[in-house]
Amino acid sequence: MTTELRVLESAEWDEWYGMLELAFGGVPEAPEERALWQELTEYDRSIGVWDGERCVGSAGAFSFRLSVPGGAVVPAAGVTMVGVAATHRRRGILTSMMRRQLDDVRAGGEPLAVLTASEPAIYGRFGYGVATYTARATIDTNRVRLTVPDGTDGVTLRQADLTKSAAACEAVYARRVAGRPGMLARRPGWEKVPLLDPESQRGGASPRLCVLAERDGEVVGYARYAIKSEWSHAGAEGVVLVKDLEALDPAAEGALWRFLCSIDLTSTVRIHSRPVDDAWQHLVSDVRRCEPTLRDALHLRLVEVGAALEARTYQAPVDVVLEVSDAFCPWNEGRWRLTGDAKGAICTRTDEAADLSLSVRELGAAYLGGNSLVSLAAAGRVRELRGGALVEASVAFGSPVAPWLPHGF
């Protein structure tokens, strides 16, 4: 069979997205969910592979700005909606879409591409490395107590309408973006994503709720959550499902966690996605009773090595020559000299002897500071060619706070 790869037309969206739904199990999404993703689709950045009139492959990209170490927000292609029909696997369709997409990203001047993976094993061969992780936990509030920061009692909490409070919550979120690598500066329309709450995905829980943390009339934090009522012969055993939480200071954050852990008729707080260094771990009396687990989140690829490494800052002075391998995007191959510190960086091609050797995948894994070059070297993924260069670069690439992706796309 012959197939054609082309840019998506608006009239083709239903067929294109329907193929994606089928590739992900065939369960149709709720109408409101489907409508939001259609609204957010960037047609000029979406491609499909067609076999006659049938769509057999899809891939898209969103025009994001991603926070990086140092506080800058950097243009990044948010790779999304990737799928191949089960009838057309192992024919090079995915590779052809990844090839076209990365060529387009480079032509558009974006130094980074990012994605979340349904299957993490897929994207390493295209140069993506796991750059952030997310923490999940289940807090047994019958046995775990919280010790909150000084000033928490000066924060007032107010139950708020989910939609009417959205603007105030977005203002808090926007102030948080620069302080943690991996967060997305939300463009217009994306404020609707955290509000998406189709009944079909609640699993018997309540509609999404919102509580605002305020001080002197100013909103300084918020939590969105749902409650799943459960009962046993012993009484109420409800579950609080934390959807998202942001706060501008420790007292506001402490007030929100204390509220979530003390809601009547509940005995468990379930955390779905939080930073791996999140404050709640230091507020609880027994982290073991919270059963924390880790999962990969954001996968990142340097599309233009020089521009990407110059876009962030470094927490210690660094002067290192990197020998980079990148078979899928050969324009990145070769030696790059990176010099930088907390004020900025320069990264240019060089003929000097290499200090470290690694692939673009490892650069992606280390780029936001979530993985150390030392740990990657221990796995044989980075080679030190000059004594001392590995520790020097590893410290410089680090981040004082763990990178974190607040929501999927």
N, C-alpha and C positions, 0 to 999 in steps of 0.2 A: 504494500500500500504506500501511496505517497501522501505526505502531510504538508501543510502550509503553516508557517509561523507568521503571525501578523499582529499589529496593534489592535486593541479591542475597540469596537464601535459601540455606542450606547445601546443600539437596538439589539446587540448580541449579549447583553449582560445576563439576562435570565438563563440562557443556554450555558454561558460560561460559568456562572455561579452554581447552576444546577449540577454541572459536572464536578465542581469542587465539593459540593455536598455529598455526591455519590462516592467520591474518592475518600471522604472522611466518614464513611459508614452508611450513607444513604438516608439519614434521619433529617427531614427538612427543618430548618431553623424557624423560630417563631417569626411571624410577620414583621414585628417591630425591630427585631434584630437584623433580619434581611434588609429591611428598608434603610437602617442606619448604615450598614456596610455599602449599600448601593450609593447612598448620599456621599460617603467618604471616598469612594473609589475615584482614583485619578486615572481617567481613561487613557491619557497619553502616556502613562507609565504602566499600563496593564497590557499584557500580551496573552495570546491564546494560540494553541496549536490545533489545527482543524484537519479532520479527515472527511473530506466532502463537506456536508452541512453539519457534521457532528463535532463538537469541541471535545478534544481528547487530552488537552493539557492547558494549564493556566498558571500564570505568575503575575504578580503586581508589585508595586512599590508606592510607599507614601513618602512625601517630602517632609522629613522630620528635622528637628534640631535637637541634638543629644548633648547633655552636659558631660564634660570631661574634666579630669583633674586640673585644678586651677580655676575652675568656675566658668570657663567659656562654654557656650552652646554652639555646637559645630554641625553644619549640614550633614545629614546622613540619610541614605535611602533605607526606608523601612520595608524590607522584603516581606511579602505577604501573599496569601491566597495561592500558594504553590500546590499543585496537584497534577497527577497524571492518571488517566483512566486505566483501570485494571486490565483492560483488553489491549492496552498499548504500552505496557511496561517493557523495559529492557530493549528499547529501540533508540535510545539516545535523546528522547524528548526532553527529559529534565536537564541534561547537559546542554542541549541547544538553547533552552530558555535561560539557564544560568549564564551562558556565554553572551547572549544578546543583552541580558539585563546588566551585567557588569560593564560591558562596553558602553551601554547607554548611561550608566551612572558616572563612568569616567568622563564621557563627553559632556555631561551636565555639570562637572566640576565638584561633585561631592566626594570628599576624601574617604568616607566611611560607608559601609553597608552593614545593616544589622537585621537580625531576624530572631523569632522564637521557633523552635523546632518541635514538630510533632514526634519525630524520631531523631534523637541527637546524632546518631551514626551517619546520617545522610550528608551533612554539609561540610564536614571536615575536608573532604576531597576537593571542595571548591574554595578552600582557604579560610573558612570561618572557624574561629576558636571560641570556646565558652568563656565569656568575659564577666558575667555576673551570675550569682546564685541567689536563690530565694529560700527563706526559712519558713517552715510550717511547724505548727505546734498545737497541742491540745492541753489546755490548762485545767487541771482539776481544782476548781475554786472552793471545794469543800475542804481541801487539804493544803492548798497553797495560799499564803498571805502576801500582800503587797506592802512594801515600805516606800512611800512616795516622797518626792523631794520637798524641801522647805518651800513655802509659798503656794503649795497646791491648794490649800484652803482659801486662798485669795482668788481662785478661778471659779467662776460660776458656769454652770452647764444649763443649756436650754434645748429642749426637743424642738426640732425644726422640720418644716415641710421639705421633702427631698428636693423637689424642683425649685422652690422659691429660695432655698439656701444655696443653690448651686454657684451663684456668682461670688458669694462670700467665701465659699470653700475653694473656688478656683483662685481667688486672690491669695489665700494662704498657700495653696499648692505652688503657685508661680514664684512665691518668695523662697520656696524650698529647693527649687530645681538646681540652682547654681551650687548649692552646698553639698550635693551628693552626685558623684559621677553615675552615668547610666540612666538618669531621669530624662523624660521627654518634655520639652517645652511645648505645651499643647497649643496647636493652631485652632482657629475657629472651627467649630463642629466637633472637635475632639473632647470638649467638656461633657458631651452627651454619653461618652463611652462608660464612665463610672456610674452613670445613672441607669444604664441598660439593665432591666430587671424583668425579663419575661417569666411569666408564671410557670412555664414548662421547665425552667431551670432552677426553680426554688427548692425542689425536693421536699415539699411539705412545709417549708419555712414561711415566715411572714413576708410581706412585701418589704423592700429595703427601707430602713429607717435612718435618720440622721440626728446627731446631737452636736451642738456647737459649744465650744469652750470660749468664754468671753472674759475680758478683764477691762474694767473701766469703759464698758460699752463697745470695745473692739473685739472682733472675732480673732482669736489667737490659735485656734485649732478646731478640728472636727473629726468625727468618726462616723462612718457609714457601716451599718450592720443589719443583720436580720436575726430573728429568734425562731428556733424550732422547738415547739412544745413537745416534751416527752414526759411520760409518767410511768411510775412503777408502783408496786404495792407499798413502797416506803414513802412515796410522795412525788413531788415535782423533780424532774431531772432534765430541765430544758437546756438547750445549747445556744450560745451566742455565737453567731457566725460573723467574724470581723471581715468586712469587705475592703475598707481602706481607712487610714488614719494618718493625719498630718498635724503637726503642732509646731509653733514658732519658738517654744522654750521648754525646758524640762518640767516646769510646774504645770503647764497646760497639758503636756503629754501624760504626766502622772495622773492628772485629774481624769483624763479620758480613759486610761487603762483601769483606774480604780472604779469608774462608773461601769465599764464593760464587765468587770469581774464581780460586780455586786448587784446585778439586775435580779429582781425577785423571780422566783420559780425557775431559776437556772442553776446548774452546777458545773457547767463546762463552758470554756471559751475556746473556740476553734479558730486558729489563725491560719489563713490560707497562703498569704504571701507577704513577707516582711523582710527587711534587710537582715543580713546575717549578724550584724552588730547592733541590732535594734535594742532600745533602752529597756523594754519589758523584761529581758533576760536578767537585768540587774535589779529590777524591782521585786521580783518574785522571791519567796523564801526557799523554794526548792525547785530548781530548774529541771531536775530529773523527773519530777511529776508532770512536767509540761511536754515531755516526749518530743523534743525538737528534731526535725529532720531537714536535710538540704536537698535541693533540686536545681539543676541547671536552668537558667532563665534566658538572658540575652546572649546570642551568638554574634560575634563582631568580626568584620573583615576590613583590613586596610586596603582600599581601592587604589589610593595614591600614597605610597609609604612616606615620601618626603613631606607632603602637605599634612598628612595625618599626624606625624610625629611632631611637627611644628605647631599644631593646633592646640596642644596641651602644654602644661608646665610640669616641672619635675621637682619633687620635694627635697632633693639634694642635688648639688652640682654634678653634672655628668658630662663626660667627653669620651665617647665610645664609637668604634667603627663596627657596624653590623653587617655581616654577610647574610643577605636575605635570599632565600629560594622561594620561587612562586611560579610553579609550572602553569597554572591556569591563567594568571595575569603576568606574562613575562616582562612587561614594562617595569615591574617592581624588582626583578632579579638584579643581583649585584651588591656592591658595597655602598653603604650609606654612613656618613659621619654625622653623629648626633651630638650636639653640644647644647646644654641648656641648664636651667635652674628654675627657681620659683618665679622668676620674672618673665621667662620666655625661652624659646629654643630655636635653633637653626638645624636643619637636616638637609644635607646635600650629598650628591654622589662623590665618590672619592676613589683613588687608586691606592690608598694607604692600606697597610696590612690590617686584616680583620682582627677584632678583639673577641667577638662572639659570632657564632654561626647558628642560625635558626631559620625556620620557615615562617611565612607570613601568618600561618595559623597560630603559631606561638606568640607572635607579635600581637595578634588580635586578642588572645587570651590574657596577655599581660597589660594591654593598652589602658584599661580603666583602673588598674591597680588591684584587681580582684584575685589575681594569681601572681605569685612571685616568680621571677626568672630563675631563682635558685630552686624552687620546687619543680619547675619544668625541666631544669637541668638534671635534677635527681631522677627524673623519669626518662632521661636520655633524649629529651626534645630540644635542648639547647646545649651547645658545646662552647666551652671557654677556651679561647686561643691565646689569651694574654692573662697571666696571673693577676688576680684581683679585679679583673673587669666584670666578672659575674656579680659579685657582691655590690660593687659600685653601681652597676646598672640596675640591679634588683631593688636596691634602696631607692634610687631615683625614680623608678617607675611606680613605686608604691603610692598609696593614697591613705590619708589619715582616717577616712571613713570608707566603709565597704561600698562598692558600687552596687546599684540596685535598679531594676526596672519596675516601675510601679504598676503597670498593667500591660496586657498583651495587645497585639494588633494583628 
